Amino acid sequence: MSKVRYCLIFVLFLCIQCEEPIELKLNDTDTAYLVVDGFITTEAKAHTITISQSTPFRNNEITPFLKERVSSIEIVDNFDSATPLTERELGVYETPSDFAAVEGRTYQLRFTRENGQNYESRPQTVPPSGQIDDVYFNYEVRQVYNSEVDQFVDRGGLQFSADYTFSNADSFMAFDWEGTYIFRDSFKPCYVSDQNNGMAALVNNTRFNALEFEGEEIFFYNHDFRFLEKYSFNLLLYSMDRAAYNFLSDVEAQLNSSGSIFDPSPKQLNGNVYNVGIESEVVLGYFGAFNVTSERIFVTAGQIPVVPPFDICTRGPPGVPPSYCFDCVFLIGASEIQPSFWE
């Protein structure tokens, strides 16, 4: 589930949990809202769009969104070139594997539900790309809260930092990352895909005169079994327009809310998808068109001053290792095929 969808659920959950009664004007508490989640980038690959419906809260329980099949769905650019999407599974649609958005070009998502209602996104123009100048890491020990012992403890981890450059004086960007590590069973290695939960580390330079930034911490990753041998860290930099940045900023603010009285009140996240015939209909989510650049580095065990604190095959009940310890393909995200980028 993407970060956007987590936030949409979280916002509705907060409204239920507030102890101070708030009179909300809801016509129908069982209303199911359409949810659109996905974006395209300048990277040539299969880009995914998910169509679903929100589900009502019952007995303070959060339920997953229901995927929805549509009768047609396509991405159209400002040259009237249409790219149909194919259904990978219920409610999940993909572009062709070689599809790549083009900088400066404008795109719209258009689809028709099975009830005949037509929907489209506001036009999204791919902005100029920012630049990643360098990526590097440092091993650090930080204080983290351990719920098992109810106290703060020292925990080692890798601080990934970057030097980067904005494309112009009014730029909006977000960082994300993808990782790959080696996990070995008794007979063979597997290459395991490791990903962030969604875009994070939003940055903009509207308050600064400089275009270049150095030594900015992007992510901190706890030191564990992933770093036993070699780890591939691929940093992704997405350039976007102000509207997409504002939407993701609202998502990030709601996700990081601690629930205190000083937090801003939860609010409806206004997306950019609408019903062509009934613009007053509430549609949740966002369709984006981003420029992306990336930089990959490798981290070897010899570059880290200490060994990981545990091996996942030694955790759990004594004498009952998980199945992936005997066959590593059972580990989520694992494959026996070595990635093309692996050194």
C-alpha positions as CSV (number, residue, x, y, z in Angstrom):
1,M,0.0,0.0,0.0
2,S,1.4,3.4,-0.9
3,K,2.1,6.3,1.4
4,V,-0.8,8.3,-0.1
5,R,-3.2,5.5,0.7
6,Y,-1.9,5.1,4.2
7,C,-2.5,8.8,4.8
8,L,-6.0,8.7,3.5
9,I,-6.9,5.9,5.9
10,F,-5.0,7.6,8.7
11,V,-6.9,10.9,8.3
12,L,-10.3,9.3,8.5
13,F,-9.2,7.2,11.6
14,L,-8.2,10.4,13.4
15,C,-11.6,11.8,13.0
16,I,-13.0,8.8,14.8
17,Q,-10.4,8.8,17.7
18,C,-10.9,12.4,18.7
19,E,-12.2,12.6,22.3
20,E,-13.6,16.1,21.8
21,P,-16.9,15.8,19.9
22,I,-16.8,17.4,16.5
23,E,-20.0,17.8,14.5
24,L,-19.2,16.7,10.9
25,K,-21.6,17.3,8.1
26,L,-21.6,13.9,6.4
27,N,-24.5,13.0,4.2
28,D,-23.8,9.3,4.3
29,T,-21.2,7.6,6.6
30,D,-21.1,4.6,4.2
31,T,-20.1,6.7,1.2
32,A,-17.3,5.0,-0.9
33,Y,-14.9,7.5,-2.4
34,L,-12.9,6.8,-5.6
35,V,-9.2,6.6,-4.9
36,V,-6.5,7.1,-7.7
37,D,-2.9,6.4,-6.8
38,G,0.1,6.5,-9.2
39,F,2.5,8.5,-11.3
40,I,4.7,8.4,-14.3
41,T,8.3,9.4,-14.7
42,T,11.0,10.0,-17.3
43,E,12.4,6.5,-16.5
44,A,11.5,3.9,-19.1
45,K,9.6,1.1,-17.3
46,A,6.1,-0.1,-16.5
47,H,4.4,2.6,-14.5
48,T,1.5,1.6,-12.3
49,I,-1.8,3.3,-11.6
50,T,-4.2,1.8,-9.0
51,I,-7.9,2.5,-9.0
52,S,-9.9,1.6,-5.8
53,Q,-12.7,2.6,-3.5
54,S,-12.4,3.7,0.1
55,T,-14.3,1.6,2.6
56,P,-16.3,2.9,5.6
57,F,-15.1,2.6,9.2
58,R,-17.0,0.1,11.4
59,N,-16.4,-0.4,15.1
60,N,-13.2,1.7,14.8
61,E,-11.6,-0.8,12.5
62,I,-9.5,0.3,9.5
63,T,-10.3,-1.8,6.4
64,P,-8.4,-2.0,3.2
65,F,-9.5,-0.2,0.0
66,L,-11.4,-2.2,-2.5
67,K,-9.7,-2.5,-5.9
68,E,-12.0,-1.5,-8.8
69,R,-11.9,-2.6,-12.5
70,V,-12.5,0.2,-15.0
71,S,-13.7,-0.3,-18.6
72,S,-10.9,1.8,-20.2
73,I,-7.8,3.7,-19.0
74,E,-5.1,5.7,-20.8
75,I,-2.5,8.4,-20.5
76,V,-2.8,11.2,-23.1
77,D,-0.1,13.8,-23.8
78,N,-0.4,17.4,-25.3
79,F,0.3,16.0,-28.7
80,D,-2.8,13.8,-28.5
81,S,-0.7,10.7,-28.3
82,A,-2.6,8.1,-26.2
83,T,-1.0,5.2,-24.3
84,P,-3.5,2.6,-23.2
85,L,-2.8,0.8,-19.8
86,T,-3.3,-2.9,-19.3
87,E,-4.7,-4.6,-16.3
88,R,-2.1,-6.4,-14.3
89,E,-4.5,-7.5,-11.6
90,L,-7.9,-6.2,-10.3
91,G,-7.7,-2.4,-10.1
92,V,-3.9,-2.3,-11.0
93,Y,-3.0,-0.9,-14.4
94,E,0.4,-0.7,-16.1
95,T,1.9,1.3,-19.0
96,P,4.0,-0.6,-21.5
97,S,7.4,-1.6,-20.1
98,D,9.3,1.0,-22.3
99,F,7.0,3.9,-21.5
100,A,8.8,7.1,-20.4
101,A,7.5,10.6,-19.9
102,V,9.3,13.4,-21.7
103,E,10.5,16.5,-20.0
104,G,8.4,19.6,-21.0
105,R,5.5,17.4,-22.2
106,T,2.1,17.5,-20.5
107,Y,0.1,14.4,-19.5
108,Q,-3.4,13.5,-18.4
109,L,-4.8,10.3,-16.9
110,R,-8.2,9.4,-18.4
111,F,-10.4,6.5,-17.5
112,T,-14.0,5.3,-17.6
113,R,-15.6,3.3,-14.8
114,E,-17.9,0.4,-15.5
115,N,-20.9,2.6,-14.7
116,G,-20.0,4.8,-17.7
117,Q,-18.7,7.8,-15.6
118,N,-15.6,9.5,-17.1
119,Y,-12.7,10.8,-15.0
120,E,-9.4,12.6,-15.8
121,S,-6.6,14.3,-14.0
122,R,-5.6,17.9,-14.3
123,P,-2.8,18.4,-16.9
124,Q,0.6,17.5,-15.5
125,T,3.8,19.0,-17.1
126,V,7.1,17.2,-16.6
127,P,9.5,19.9,-15.1
128,P,13.3,20.1,-15.7
129,S,15.3,17.6,-13.7
130,G,17.4,18.3,-10.6
131,Q,20.8,16.7,-10.3
132,I,22.4,14.3,-7.8
133,D,26.0,15.3,-7.6
134,D,27.2,12.6,-5.1
135,V,25.8,10.0,-2.7
136,Y,27.7,8.7,0.4
137,F,27.2,7.2,3.8
138,N,28.5,7.3,7.4
139,Y,28.1,4.8,10.2
140,E,26.5,6.4,13.3
141,V,25.2,5.3,16.7
142,R,22.0,7.0,17.6
143,Q,19.5,6.8,20.5
144,V,16.3,5.0,19.5
145,Y,13.3,3.9,21.6
146,N,13.1,0.2,22.2
147,S,9.5,-0.8,23.2
148,E,10.5,-4.2,24.4
149,V,12.5,-2.7,27.3
150,D,10.6,0.6,27.4
151,Q,13.7,2.8,27.1
152,F,16.1,4.4,24.7
153,V,19.0,2.3,23.6
154,D,22.1,2.9,21.3
155,R,21.5,1.7,17.8
156,G,24.0,1.7,14.9
157,G,22.9,2.7,11.5
158,L,24.0,4.1,8.1
159,Q,23.3,7.8,7.4
160,F,23.0,8.2,3.6
161,S,23.7,11.8,2.5
162,A,23.8,13.5,-0.9
163,D,25.0,16.6,-2.7
164,Y,22.4,17.8,-5.2
165,T,21.5,20.7,-7.4
166,F,18.2,22.3,-8.2
167,S,17.3,23.0,-11.8
168,N,16.2,26.5,-11.1
169,A,15.2,29.0,-8.4
170,D,11.7,27.7,-8.0
171,S,12.1,23.9,-7.9
172,F,10.3,21.2,-6.0
173,M,11.7,17.7,-5.5
174,A,11.4,14.6,-3.4
175,F,13.9,11.8,-2.6
176,D,13.2,8.1,-2.6
177,W,15.4,5.0,-2.6
178,E,15.6,1.4,-3.7
179,G,17.9,-1.2,-2.2
180,T,19.2,-4.6,-3.1
181,Y,21.1,-7.0,-0.8
182,I,22.5,-10.6,-0.9
183,F,20.9,-13.2,1.3
184,R,22.3,-16.8,1.2
185,D,20.7,-20.0,2.1
186,S,22.8,-23.2,2.5
187,F,23.3,-23.6,-1.2
188,K,23.0,-20.4,-3.2
189,P,22.7,-16.6,-3.0
190,C,19.5,-14.6,-3.6
191,Y,19.3,-10.9,-4.5
192,V,16.6,-9.3,-2.4
193,S,14.7,-6.1,-3.4
194,D,14.4,-3.6,-0.6
195,Q,12.3,-0.5,-1.0
196,N,11.1,2.6,0.8
197,N,7.3,2.9,1.5
198,G,7.0,5.9,-0.8
199,M,8.4,9.3,-1.6
200,A,9.9,11.1,1.4
201,A,12.5,13.7,2.2
202,L,10.7,16.5,0.3
203,V,13.0,19.5,-0.6
204,N,12.5,22.9,-2.2
205,N,14.6,26.0,-2.6
206,T,12.0,28.7,-2.6
207,R,13.4,30.1,0.7
208,F,17.0,29.9,-0.4
209,N,19.2,31.7,-2.9
210,A,21.5,28.8,-3.5
211,L,20.9,26.1,-6.1
212,E,23.5,23.7,-4.8
213,F,23.4,21.8,-1.5
214,E,26.1,19.6,0.1
215,G,26.0,17.0,2.9
216,E,22.2,16.8,3.2
217,E,21.1,13.8,5.2
218,I,18.5,11.9,3.1
219,F,17.9,8.7,5.0
220,F,19.1,6.8,8.1
221,Y,19.0,3.0,7.9
222,N,19.4,0.7,10.9
223,H,22.4,-1.6,10.6
224,D,21.1,-5.2,10.3
225,F,21.4,-8.4,8.3
226,R,21.0,-6.6,5.0
227,F,24.6,-5.4,5.3
228,L,26.2,-8.8,6.0
229,E,27.8,-8.9,2.5
230,K,27.0,-6.1,0.0
231,Y,24.2,-3.6,-0.3
232,S,23.1,-1.6,-3.4
233,F,21.6,1.8,-2.5
234,N,20.0,3.6,-5.4
235,L,18.9,7.2,-4.6
236,L,16.1,8.6,-6.7
237,L,15.4,12.3,-7.1
238,Y,11.9,13.3,-8.4
239,S,11.4,16.8,-9.8
240,M,7.7,18.0,-9.7
241,D,5.5,21.0,-9.9
242,R,4.3,23.0,-6.9
243,A,0.8,21.4,-6.8
244,A,2.3,17.9,-6.5
245,Y,4.8,19.1,-3.9
246,N,2.0,20.6,-1.8
247,F,0.0,17.5,-2.0
248,L,2.9,15.3,-0.9
249,S,3.7,17.8,1.9
250,D,0.2,17.4,3.2
251,V,0.5,13.7,3.1
252,E,3.8,13.8,4.9
253,A,2.4,16.2,7.6
254,Q,-0.6,13.9,8.3
255,L,1.6,10.8,8.4
256,N,4.0,12.4,10.9
257,S,1.2,13.7,13.1
258,S,1.8,12.6,16.7
259,G,-1.8,13.0,17.8
260,S,-1.1,15.9,20.2
261,I,-3.2,19.0,20.5
262,F,-0.5,21.0,18.8
263,D,-0.7,19.0,15.6
264,P,-2.7,20.7,12.7
265,S,-6.2,19.3,12.3
266,P,-6.6,16.5,9.8
267,K,-8.0,17.8,6.5
268,Q,-9.2,16.5,3.3
269,L,-6.3,16.0,0.8
270,N,-7.3,17.6,-2.4
271,G,-6.1,15.6,-5.3
272,N,-6.1,16.4,-9.0
273,V,-8.5,13.8,-10.4
274,Y,-12.1,14.7,-11.1
275,N,-15.4,13.3,-12.5
276,V,-15.8,15.0,-15.9
277,G,-19.6,15.1,-15.6
278,I,-19.8,15.8,-11.9
279,E,-16.9,17.9,-10.8
280,S,-18.3,18.2,-7.3
281,E,-17.7,14.5,-6.6
282,V,-14.9,13.9,-4.2
283,V,-12.1,11.9,-5.7
284,L,-9.1,11.0,-3.5
285,G,-5.5,10.6,-4.5
286,Y,-3.2,12.1,-7.1
287,F,-1.8,11.4,-10.6
288,G,1.7,12.9,-11.1
289,A,4.2,13.3,-13.9
290,F,7.7,13.6,-12.6
291,N,11.3,14.0,-13.9
292,V,13.5,11.4,-12.2
293,T,17.3,11.0,-11.9
294,S,19.2,8.5,-9.8
295,E,22.6,7.6,-8.4
296,R,23.7,4.2,-7.2
297,I,26.4,3.3,-4.7
298,F,27.4,0.0,-3.1
299,V,28.1,-0.6,0.5
300,T,30.3,-3.6,1.5
301,A,30.6,-5.2,4.9
302,G,34.2,-4.1,5.0
303,Q,33.2,-0.4,4.9
304,I,31.2,-0.8,8.2
305,P,33.2,-0.8,11.4
306,V,31.0,-3.3,13.3
307,V,29.0,-6.5,12.3
308,P,25.2,-6.5,12.3
309,P,23.6,-7.3,15.7
310,F,21.8,-10.4,14.5
311,D,21.2,-12.9,11.8
312,I,17.5,-13.4,10.9
313,C,18.0,-17.2,10.8
314,T,18.8,-17.2,14.5
315,R,15.7,-15.3,15.5
316,G,12.4,-16.9,16.4
317,P,11.7,-20.2,18.2
318,P,14.8,-22.3,18.8
319,G,15.4,-25.0,16.2
320,V,12.8,-23.6,13.8
321,P,14.5,-21.4,11.3
322,P,12.2,-19.6,8.7
323,S,11.7,-21.4,5.4
324,Y,13.8,-18.8,3.5
325,C,16.9,-20.0,5.5
326,F,16.6,-23.3,3.6
327,D,15.6,-21.7,0.2
328,C,16.2,-18.0,-0.1
329,V,13.6,-17.5,-2.8
330,F,10.9,-17.6,-0.1
331,L,12.2,-14.3,1.3
332,I,9.9,-11.5,0.2
333,G,11.4,-9.7,-2.8
334,A,14.1,-12.4,-3.4
335,S,15.3,-13.7,-6.8
336,E,18.1,-16.1,-7.8
337,I,18.7,-13.9,-10.9
338,Q,21.6,-11.4,-10.4
339,P,20.4,-7.8,-11.3
340,S,22.0,-6.2,-14.3
341,F,23.4,-3.4,-12.2
342,W,25.2,-5.6,-9.7
343,E,28.9,-5.2,-9.6
